[in-house]
Amino acid sequence: MKSGGFGSPVEWHQDWAWYPFTNDDLLAVGVCMDDMAEENGCLLAIPGSHKDRILDHHQDGCFAGGVTEPDFDDAAAEKIEVKAGGISIHHVRVLHGSLPNLSPNSRRLLLFQYCASDAWPLSGIDWPEYVESHVMGEPTNQPRVTNVPVRTPLPRPKRGGSIYETQGAMEKTTFSESAT
Ligand SMILES: O=C(O)CCC(=O)C(=O)O
């Protein structure tokens, strides 16, 4: 949720850095409740980055929730502009973020993360919750383990909570300066 004229940016990150699984068959679906455009803080993504490595999201030895590599380059970023009622879909490893909302209009985006039944979080599962969360397919007690690059979000962030709160401790930001 980004309020008009106020909504904070989301710094560059890979969802996978927040929650690695046994395989990367995960997609985030964003349902746009408002038109989502540059002015009100649309998503940005770097095409093809889901096939590349997992960037460092740590600062001073703790998970910081956003990319902290000093030479990170977002020149290839593309805007994801979608009309209200439309959806965006992005892979769990794709580099993405979002702009500040500098318009008077809200930007509400409802994000759902979908994963294959046999993709299990490396942090472990709660079996009843796993079973209940199925929208399709069948639960399995045989997670599929593939050769995926992993950096765990440990040690835990200095500031926990939402992505906005966790990234709030980042010393170097890409978008935050332009919000003020
Ligand atoms: O709401 C946004 O603009 C982006 C949120 C996001 O990327 C996330 O929660 O992983």
The ligand as an ORCA input file, in Angstrom:
! r2SCAN-3c Opt
* xyz 0 1
  O       4.830     -3.136     -2.937
  C       5.811     -2.974     -3.639
  O       5.983     -1.973     -4.284
  C       6.845     -4.054     -3.777
  C       6.767     -5.073     -2.699
  C       7.775     -6.150     -2.903
  O       8.556     -6.152     -3.801
  C       7.824     -7.246     -1.965
  O       7.073     -7.246     -0.973
  O       8.620     -8.166     -2.194
*
